[in-house]
């Protein structure tokens, strides 16, 4: 009987551990730094696979939990755009990247908008008399996690606007430790499943080396936190990365790959107000007949990442939920006069507003891209439509990539015209690995308690066991022994 009891006790502990394991654009006013000197690429014949082709990109990739479908949610969306976390199509999304946190030169990390993140009260919020509760968009994000156990959330630090202090923050051992410690505190207090680092961009070899050291420190501190607070759970560490060679060729990609779970490839902003000629925003391949229209392309960027030692299965292909406009132009590869107006920023239109009335939508099959053109106003807008997203999914699947990523949620359409939904359907099996719900050390009482009253499903036996005291769990195991 004693042996049977010990066996069941060991099994119970193992099961508990197993549950924990299973359990503008941006605000860019100047995106010139995301560009490279214009090149004249030669189009690969027959759209081949990226030319890694002795490294990880040549392997058959097994996705144990399914493909990833990432989406960024910007904390400013709740204002002019009137887009709240509750509107994220969570059934079609595997990871929400919540943007952005700012940082100081000494490595400290802090909220860029405490009202949006922490204190805004939505109509469904019901204060319970406690002063140390979490509200804002981050409470809503945790509730989405609780109701959709496949949904993982990550905090994003940096972005175009908040990257100026990364170089200093990554430059010393103490500032890197401070950065990692603050990130872990936010993960603990706000119920995240990991962190996404968006440094735009390391400018030299020293900064690139410090980026590796920063990632190593964050990885070490996330793992240390997990050992004590979530045994067996792997907190995610991802980076938002450029598709411009002038940026990614400075990075120590193979060394970074040792610490990074996913590379969120920003495969957009290939052309815009900084250019002399109209180009595609997010073309997959270069054009052989109209080279001025494709100063950059996604295929070459992915090939370079793979050649440098990045794992194909870690690359998540970024897709824009917006279009870039060019006014006073005869078409692709031609000069333009201005970028015109936009949804909330000049020259940038949400996908849900496209194509504009009077414009004709066209597909460029050679480059795998789409755009609209209004001859009466001589306005061309480059953006991805449903057909192009499906083609990009085929591409990423055929090359063993990890999934898709979208910037950003508020720009999408709904129903059959949704790009996020179209990608989810085309990907097929999505990542079903469960998120983490237990953050008992959170400084926010309601999150530490698991947001009581916010369930729309019964808590499983394993989840209830994880919240029981050691004495109660032992008593239940003893009952199991008696009936064994």
LINCOR-V828884 format. One record per helix or strand of 2 or more residues. SS is the DSSP state (~ for helix, > for strand). FROM is the first residue (numbers start at 1). TO is the last residue. If there is no record, write none. Layout:
((SS | FROM | TO) (SS | FROM | TO))
This chain:
((~ | 2 | 22) (~ | 32 | 34) (~ | 56 | 58) (> | 67 | 74) (~ | 75 | 78) (~ | 85 | 87) (~ | 90 | 92) (> | 95 | 103) (> | 109 | 111) (~ | 114 | 119) (~ | 136 | 147) (> | 152 | 158) (~ | 166 | 169) (~ | 173 | 190) (> | 194 | 198) (~ | 205 | 229) (> | 236 | 242) (~ | 245 | 248) (~ | 253 | 257) (> | 262 | 266) (~ | 291 | 293) (~ | 298 | 307) (~ | 312 | 314) (> | 315 | 320) (> | 322 | 327) (> | 348 | 350) (~ | 351 | 353) (> | 360 | 364) (> | 369 | 374) (> | 379 | 383) (~ | 386 | 398) (> | 403 | 407) (~ | 409 | 411) (~ | 415 | 417) (~ | 419 | 427) (~ | 445 | 448) (~ | 461 | 467) (~ | 470 | 482))
